């Protein structure tokens, strides 16, 4: 019973944290209670406990914002995600070349989280702030890439709800599944104003040494510019994804003795071939 009670408390804590977003960075106890359907007294106790742990911060007005403990934990996570450095270097180069915004995203449970983003220098380049909230899997190019991998053998991995975000958002599961099959065949996914009316994007998968899709890299551009540069943008992001994947070990010689793997030696992450050192990650 104690174990079930602890799991229930953790689930409620996650519900509270999931309420926070760029558009809603602050909540009051009464608002959380109403949103989640909980008694105000127990909601107050839970939020006070989260504040004591540093996961929430109580303002002078008695409202709650996210705590800096989350920032601290996120820095630990990012600094111990070795492939992020490889991705950041290549996408930064691509942004400089084409002038558009680039980002990389990975799945955290059922949520798509941007782990790197860089705003382009071209006029009207998309702001990375639009990527800070968990992105909907069905309406983002990166989300479709990740879904295409997850639904290869399991169609039930499709989201149950596909809310319409624009007039072009796919809202039918059958239509989405059909498009994901196409994504797998062509090696990239598109978002043609399905997330925001004036935003388009293309994304491609990043593979690790085992051939697993661990992330998606994406290029975003204003809809008008994307319509004329779609072919070039697609070629650029697909090429970037392939280069990143090769650096992470997804090479033709992956099988047998030539297989590359990430290992940790003395706290330093290295990419090496089975049987001997190959490359030290800078």
C-alpha positions in Angstrom: 0.0 0.0 0.0 2.9 2.4 0.8 4.4 1.7 -2.6 1.2 2.5 -4.3 0.7 5.6 -2.3 4.3 6.8 -3.3 3.6 6.1 -7.0 0.4 8.0 -6.8 2.2 11.0 -5.3 4.9 10.9 -7.9 2.2 10.8 -10.6 0.5 13.8 -9.1 3.8 15.7 -8.9 4.4 15.0 -12.6 0.9 16.3 -13.4 1.8 19.6 -11.6 5.1 20.0 -13.4 3.5 19.2 -16.8 1.2 22.2 -16.3 4.0 24.7 -16.7 4.8 26.2 -20.1 6.1 29.3 -21.7 2.6 30.6 -22.1 1.8 29.7 -18.4 4.9 29.9 -16.3 3.1 30.6 -13.0 0.3 28.8 -11.2 -1.7 29.3 -7.9 -2.7 26.5 -5.7 -6.4 27.1 -6.4 -5.7 27.1 -10.2 -3.8 23.8 -10.0 -6.5 22.2 -7.8 -9.2 23.2 -10.3 -7.2 22.1 -13.3 -6.4 18.7 -11.8 -9.7 18.2 -9.9 -8.0 17.8 -6.5 -8.9 19.3 -3.1 -7.2 22.6 -2.5 -5.7 21.3 0.9 -3.9 18.3 -0.6 -2.8 20.4 -3.6 -1.3 23.0 -1.3 0.6 20.3 0.6 1.9 18.8 -2.6 3.1 22.1 -4.1 4.7 23.1 -0.8 6.6 19.8 -0.7 7.8 20.4 -4.3 8.9 23.9 -3.3 10.9 22.4 -0.4 12.7 20.1 -2.8 13.5 23.0 -5.2 11.3 21.7 -8.0 9.0 24.6 -7.5 9.6 28.2 -6.3 7.0 30.0 -4.2 6.8 33.7 -5.0 6.1 36.5 -2.5 2.5 36.6 -3.8 2.1 32.9 -2.8 2.1 31.6 -6.4 4.4 29.0 -7.8 7.0 28.9 -10.6 9.4 26.2 -11.6 12.4 25.9 -9.3 16.1 26.2 -10.2 16.7 22.6 -9.2 15.2 21.6 -12.5 17.7 23.8 -14.3 20.5 22.2 -12.4 19.3 18.7 -13.2 18.8 19.6 -16.9 22.4 20.8 -17.1 23.6 17.4 -15.7 21.5 15.6 -18.2 22.8 17.6 -21.2 26.4 17.5 -20.1 26.2 13.7 -19.9 24.5 13.3 -23.3 27.6 12.9 -25.5 25.8 12.9 -28.8 24.4 16.3 -28.1 27.9 17.9 -28.7 28.1 16.2 -32.1 24.7 17.4 -33.0 25.3 20.9 -31.8 28.4 21.3 -33.8 26.9 20.1 -37.1 23.6 22.0 -36.7 25.5 25.2 -35.8 27.4 24.9 -39.0 24.2 24.3 -41.0 22.5 27.4 -39.5 25.5 29.5 -40.5 25.4 28.2 -44.0 21.6 28.5 -44.7 20.6 31.2 -42.3 17.7 29.2 -40.9 16.9 27.9 -37.4 18.0 24.4 -36.6 17.2 22.2 -33.6 17.5 18.6 -32.4 14.8 16.8 -30.4 14.5 13.5 -28.5 11.7 11.6 -26.9 11.2 11.8 -23.2 8.5 9.2 -22.6 5.6 10.5 -24.7 7.0 14.0 -25.1 9.3 15.5 -27.7 11.9 17.7 -26.1 14.3 20.1 -27.9 17.8 19.3 -26.7 19.5 21.9 -28.9 18.4 24.9 -30.9 20.0 27.8 -32.7 18.2 30.7 -34.3 19.3 31.4 -37.9 20.6 34.8 -39.0 18.2 35.2 -42.0 15.5 37.8 -41.8 12.5 36.5 -40.0 14.2 33.3 -38.9 12.1 31.2 -36.5 12.7 31.9 -32.8 13.8 28.8 -30.8 11.4 30.0 -28.1 8.7 28.3 -30.1 10.4 25.0 -29.4 10.7 25.2 -25.6 7.4 23.5 -24.9 7.0 19.8 -25.6 6.2 19.6 -29.3 3.2 17.7 -30.5 4.4 14.5 -32.2 1.8 14.5 -35.0 2.3 18.2 -36.0 6.1 18.6 -36.0 8.6 17.3 -38.5 10.8 16.0 -35.7 7.9 14.4 -34.0 6.9 12.5 -37.2 10.5 11.2 -37.5 10.4 9.8 -34.0 6.9 8.4 -34.5 7.9 6.7 -37.7 10.5 4.8 -35.9 8.2 3.9 -32.9 5.4 2.6 -35.1 7.4 0.3 -37.4 6.1 -2.7 -35.5 3.6 -1.2 -33.2 0.8 0.9 -34.6 -0.6 1.4 -31.1 2.3 3.8 -30.4 0.4 6.5 -32.4 -1.0 9.2 -30.1 -4.7 8.7 -29.3 -5.5 12.4 -29.6 -4.4 14.4 -32.6 -5.7 18.0 -32.0 -5.9 20.4 -34.9 -3.4 23.2 -34.4 -3.9 24.7 -37.8 -6.1 24.0 -40.8 -3.4 21.7 -42.1 -2.8 19.5 -39.0 -3.3 15.8 -39.5 -6.1 14.7 -37.1 -6.8 11.2 -38.4 -4.7 8.3 -37.1 -5.0 6.3 -40.3 -3.8 9.3 -42.4 -1.0 9.9 -39.9 0.1 6.3 -40.0 0.1 6.3 -43.8 2.3 9.4 -43.8 4.7 7.8 -41.3 5.2 4.9 -43.7 6.2 7.4 -46.3 8.6 9.1 -43.8 10.4 5.8 -43.2 10.7 5.2 -47.0 12.0 8.6 -47.9 14.1 9.2 -44.8 12.7 12.6 -43.7 9.5 14.2 -42.5 7.8 17.5 -43.3 5.8 20.0 -41.3 3.9 22.2 -43.8 2.3 24.8 -41.6 0.8 22.0 -39.4 2.1 23.4 -36.1 1.9 27.1 -36.8 0.4 28.8 -39.8 3.6 30.6 -40.8 6.1 27.9 -39.9 7.4 25.0 -42.0 10.1 22.4 -41.2 11.9 19.3 -42.4 13.5 16.7 -40.1 15.6 13.6 -40.5 16.6 10.8 -38.0 19.8 10.4 -36.2 21.0 6.9 -35.7 23.5 5.6 -33.1 26.0 2.8 -33.4 23.3 0.1 -33.0 21.1 1.6 -35.8 18.6 3.0 -33.3 16.9 6.3 -33.9 18.0 8.4 -30.8 17.0 11.9 -32.0 15.7 14.0 -34.9 17.4 17.0 -36.4 15.3 19.7 -38.0 15.5 22.9 -40.0 12.7 25.5 -39.7 11.9 28.4 -41.9 9.1 30.8 -42.5 6.4 29.2 -44.8 7.0 31.6 -47.7 10.8 31.0 -47.8 10.3 27.3 -47.2 8.0 26.9 -50.2 10.8 28.0 -52.5 13.7 26.3 -50.7 12.1 23.0 -49.6 14.3 20.9 -51.9 17.5 22.5 -50.8 16.5 22.5 -47.1 15.6 18.8 -47.3 18.9 17.9 -48.8 20.8 19.9 -46.2 19.1 18.4 -43.2 19.3 14.8 -44.5 23.0 15.3 -45.2 23.5 16.7 -41.7 21.7 13.8 -40.1 23.8 11.3 -42.0 27.0 13.0 -41.0 26.0 13.1 -37.4 24.9 9.5 -37.5 28.3 8.4 -38.9 30.1 10.3 -36.1 28.0 8.4 -33.6 28.9 5.0 -35.1 26.2 4.4 -37.7 28.8 3.5 -40.4 28.8 0.9 -43.2 31.4 -1.1 -41.2 29.2 -1.2 -38.1 28.9 -5.0 -38.2 31.5 -7.4 -37.0 34.9 -6.1 -35.8 34.3 -2.7 -37.3 31.3 -1.8 -35.1 31.7 1.5 -33.2 30.4 2.0 -29.7 30.4 4.8 -27.1 32.4 3.9 -24.0 33.4 5.9 -20.9 37.0 5.9 -19.8 37.9 7.9 -16.8 34.8 10.0 -17.2 35.6 10.8 -20.8 33.2 9.6 -23.5 34.9 7.9 -26.5 33.8 6.5 -29.7 35.8 3.4 -30.5 35.7 0.3 -32.6 35.1 -3.0 -30.8 38.5 -4.3 -30.0 40.4 -1.0 -29.8 40.3 2.8 -29.6 38.9 4.6 -32.7 38.0 8.2 -31.9 38.0 10.4 -28.8 35.0 12.7 -28.6 36.2 16.3 -28.1 
